[in-house]
């Protein structure tokens, strides 16, 4: 997300900058959730040098316990993927916030200049690193990775109205996860990458292993917990029992999946499916179930696995985390890992459930 990139930008060259407008009647609750950083504008010398290698990234805005907003992102530092939450404190009229740069320990101000909440938001940030060392940035947030042409045009006009030049405006390409083995057997995807920056943002630290992790992942699993923003799931979660999953490693790197879902009448609905291997280890998709992105987000193979799913049905995108366990009971480390990952993908505890045991589908694992 653009906010964390702000702290590493260099000295600006534009004197007496114009002031950005403020979104009238700003509604903070509508601004919450997941945003993609689709566009940036700055006159920083660092930004102008590195803008061609920046990539789109994703962050989650959530209400803070003591007021304001929490901006949760994960970044790579000293070859380790770390998570930090940036607190945006109210600073003036609704839509105005301040935050402390984690890199420079200076206070910066950010304002939501314009938004329709459902599609895009235009933000303006300014701060001071020291005497004569001001920086400014305009940011385009979008709810999707493909902002409309007119949204890009609005951002360009917005940036130019603040004194940024055409050279200082960039629309960021979608991120592509790197190969495996980067983080001691973990893989990181997607990245918001800026060489020379101490912040390399990663959305999920997805467990994998060098070579072929599928063999270690196969075998029986119990789905002991789940959290999702899918409305059908939310409506039924309190009456859902523990499903079972049997994973088989296929020769082409795909995974054969046999599900068993306990039904209200005491039976078991069985389905067979295939997780098709993606571009990087630990990433899959399942077209039959409209699961466009499946990732093994965290696992020790022997006790638990946290699974990340994105589904796309009828033009509606939903996110899921499911906690797998080798035994039909909660494994504490797995539960803790899912709890840590949930806010990073825009989910909250009220959207989750721990599933009660059931022997209705025992034959699936036999």
N, C-alpha and C positions, 0 to 999 in steps of 0.2 A: 504494500500500500504506500501511496506517495508520502504520507506523513512521516514515516520512519526514514525515508530517503532524504527528508529535508535537512536533517542534522549533519549530513556529510557534504552539503553543497558549499561551493566556494564563495568568494566575495563577489557581490553583484556589481554591475557597472552602470546601472540606471539610476540617476539622481531623481529626487522629488517624485516618487512613484504616485500614480493615481490610486484613489481609494476605491475598493470594491463595494458594490451594493450589498444589501443583506436581504435574504429571503423574507418577504412579508409574512407575518403570522406563522413563523416557523413552528412545526409540530415535531417535536423530538421523537415521539414514539413511532412515527412513521419513517423516521430516518434510520431506525435500528436494522440490524441484520447484515447480510453479506453484500459486499460491494467489490467490483473489480476496478482497479486503477487503470483506466483506458487511455488517459492522456495527461501529459505534463507540459508545463511551460516555465522556463526560467532563463535568466541571462547569466547564470553562474558559469564561470569558465570551466569548472569540472563537468557540469551538465552538458555544455556544448561539445566537450571532447568525448563524452561517454554515452550520449543519448542513443546512438545507433545500436548499442548492445544492451540497453534496458529492455525488460520484458514485462508484460502484464502480470500483476499479482493480485491476490485476493486477501481481504481482511474482514473481520467481523466486528461490528459496532454493537455494544450491549450496555444497558444501564448499569452504572456503578452504585454500590451499596450506599454510599454517602452523598449521592448526587453526581451529576455529570455523566460522562460516558467512558466506558472501557473500550479501548481499541486493542484487540488481541492479535498478535502476529508471532511467527516463529522465524528465527534467523540462524544462519550458520556462523559460528564464531570459534576459531581455533579448532577447526575440523569437528566441531560438535554442534548439533542442532539444538538450540535453546529457544525457550518461549518467554516472551515478556508482554506485559499488558501496559499500555500507555494510557494514563488517566487524562482525559480532556475535562478540565474544570470550567464550569460556567464563568463567563467573563463579560458581563454586560447584557445587552438584549438577547432574547432567545436566538440561537443559531451562532452565537459567539462563544469561543472557548479559548483557554490557554493550556499549554502543556510544557513540561520541562524536557528539553532535549536530552536523551540518555547519553549522547556522545559529548555534547558541549556543556551540559548542565546549565544552559541558558533557557530563559522563558520565551516561548513563541506563542503567537496568537493565530488562531485559525477561525475562519467564518464561512458559513454556508451561504454563498451568495445567491444561489438559485437552485431549485430542485422541484421535481414533480413526484419525488419519493419512490415511484414505481419503476422509473426508467433511468434517470440520470441525476447527478448533482454536480454543481460547480463550486469548488472551494478555493479560497484564497488564504495563503499563509505568509506571515512575515515575522521576522525576528532579528535579533542582534547578537552576534558572536563576540563583539568587542568594539572598541572605539573605531568608527568608520567601517565596520564590517557587518553591514546589513545584508540580509538575503530575503528574497521573495519567491513565491512559487504559486502557480495556478494548477489545479488538479481537476481532472474529469473523472468522476466515479460513474460507473454504469452497473446496472443489476445483471446484465448479461455480458458475455465476452465479445459481442458483436453490436456495438452501439450504432444506431441509425446514422445515415449520412447527415441528416439535419442536426443531430445532436453534436456531431463533430464540427459542423459549421458554426453552431452556437458557441462551442468551446473556443474555436479559433477567434471569433469576434470578441468573446469575453477576454481572452488572453491579450489580444491586441489593444483592447480598451484600457488595460492595465500597463501598457507600455512595453509588452513583450513583442519581439520581432518574429517574423516567419521562421527565421533560423532557430529561434529558441522554443519552438512548439513541436512536440512529437506525439504521435499516437502509437501506443505500445502494442507490439505483436503478442499473440497468445503464447503462453509458456509451454515448453516441452520438457518433460522430466529427463534428467541425465541417466546414464547407465548405472548399473549396480556397482557395489563395492566402494562407493565413495565415502561412506561413514562406517567403517569397521563392520561391513556386512549389512549396513542399512542402505536404503536408497531414498532419495529426497525428491519429491515432486508435488506441485510444480515449483519453480523458482522465480523470484523477482530479483534479477541479478544486475549488479553494477560494479564492474571491476574497480578496484581502488577504494571501495566502500567497505566499512566494517560491518555493514548490514547486508546479508544475503538472505532474503526471506524465503521460507519454505512453508508450504501449506500443511503437509502432513509428513511426519517421519514414518515412512512405511517400511515395515520389517521385511527383510529378504535375506539372502545369503549368497555368497559367491557360488557360481555354478548353477545348480538346479535345486531351488528350495522346495519345489513341488513335492518331491518324495517325502520330505520330512513333514509336510503339511497334510498329507493324505491320511485317511482313516476316519474313525467315528468322532463326531462332535455333537455337543448339545448346545442349543441356542438358549442361554440362561438369562439374557437381558437384551433389550433393544431400546433405541431412542430414534425418533424421526419426526419430521414436520409434515409427513404425509397424513392428510385428514382421515383417510380410511383407517389407517393404523391407530390414530389417536382416538377414533370412535370405538374401536374394538379392543384396544390394548388391555383393558381391565378384565376382559373375559378370555384372553388368549393364554393358552398353555404352552409349555416348553416344546418347540419343534426339535427334530433331530436331523443331522446332516451326515451323510457318508461321502467322503471325498476320495476319488480315485485319480491317480496321476496317469495321464495319457502320454503316448509316445511323442506327440508333437508339441508338448509343453502346455497343452490345455488341461483343464481339470474336469473330470466327470463328477457330477453332483447328483446325489439322490436325496431328496428332501422328504421328510415325514411330518405332516402338520396335523396335530390332534384336532378333531372336529367336535362341535358341541354335542353331537349325538353319541359320543363315545367311540367313534371310529377314527380312522387315520387316512388322510388324503396323501397319497404318494405321488411325487413328480420326479422325473429324470430330466436333467438339464446339463449344459456344458458351459463352463467358464472359458471363454476364448482368450488365449494369451495376448496381451497387448505389447506395446513397443518396449517396455522395460519389465524386469523381473518383479513379480508381486502385483502386477496390474492385469486386469481381465475385463471382459464385457460379456453380457448375456442378452443377446437380441430378443430371444423368446420371451424374456421377462422384463423387457424394456429397461434393463440395467446397463446404462451407457458407460459407466465407470465403476469398476470394482477393484478395491485395493486391500491387501493384507496390511492393515495400518500398524499393527504391533502383534508380535507373537513370540513365545518361547518354545513353540511346537509341542512341548510335553504337557502343558497345563491349560493354556489359554490362547486365544487369538481375538483381536479386535478387528472387525471387518467394516470397511467403508464402502457404501453404495451410493451412486447417483442414479435416479430413475427419471425417465422422461415419458410421460403419458398424457396424450391429448394436449400437448403444448405446455404442460405443467411439469416443472422440475422439482424433485424432492431429494432430500439427503437422509441417509440412514447410517447409524452405527449399530452393529450387532456384536454382542459378546459371546464368543464360542468358548466352550470348556470341554475338556476330555471326559469329565465326570458330570453328572446332572446336579451340580451344585456350584455356588458362586466361588470363584477363585479370587482372593483379595487383590492380588497384583493386577489381574486383568480388569477388575472393576475400577481400580484406581486409574489405570491407563485410559479406559473409556471415559471416565469422568474428566480427565485432563484434556482429551481430544475433543469432547463434545462442543465446548464454546468456540474452538478454533474453526468448526465447520458450521457455526450458527445455530447450534441446538442448545436447549436448556433442560435442566432436570425434570421439569413438569411434563416434558414430552417423552419421558422414558418410563420403563417398567421392568421389574424383575419378574421373570416368568416362573410359575409354579411347576413342579415336577409332574410328569405324566408318563404312564407306561403304555399309552395307547399305540405308540409307534415303535415299540421295542423290536418288532420284526424287521424294520428297515435296517437296523444295525447288526442283525444276526448274520 
